[in-house]
Amino acid sequence: MDIEVYGRFLVALIFVVGLILGVAWALRRFGPGALQAAGGARRKRRLALIESLAVDARRRLVLVSRDGREHLLLIGGGTDLLVESGIAAGAADAQGEPE
């Protein structure tokens, strides 16, 4: 094998690795996550997951905030259940309960 073949291989390898790194950078910079973050800055989100707690292997307690009100849901298992609805956002802090 000639040194020229090894040189071409090395140049091609560096070029391909550079392309992979360039595409990875572009996806991180301009990918779906970046577009969503830019759109989220313009409008306020109405729905948020505040906290989640595993009850057992199949069920979870989930605290969801919607329009300034919080709702406690028991999800998983056979059915989903609304445990408590219309909790004022931050009600635990106002009552002095530990977080």
C-alpha positions, 0 to 999 in steps of 0.5 A: 500500500502506498502512503498516498492511500493512507493519506486519503483515508485519513483525510476522508475519516477526518472529513466524515467525523467533522460532518457528524460533529457538524450535524450533531451541533446543528441538531442541538442548536436548531433542532426540535428542542430549540424550536420549542424553547423559542416558541415557549418564550413567546407564549405562556404555558397553561399546563405543567406537571408539578410533581409525580410520586410512585405509589406502587409498581403500577400507580402514580400520584401526579400533581398537574397545574392548569391555569393557576389551579392544581389537580391531584390525579392517581394514574395507572392500574385499571382506571385513572382517578381524580383525587382532588381538583381545584387546589390553589397553586402553591396551597401547600406553601401557604398552609405551612406544610413541608414540601 
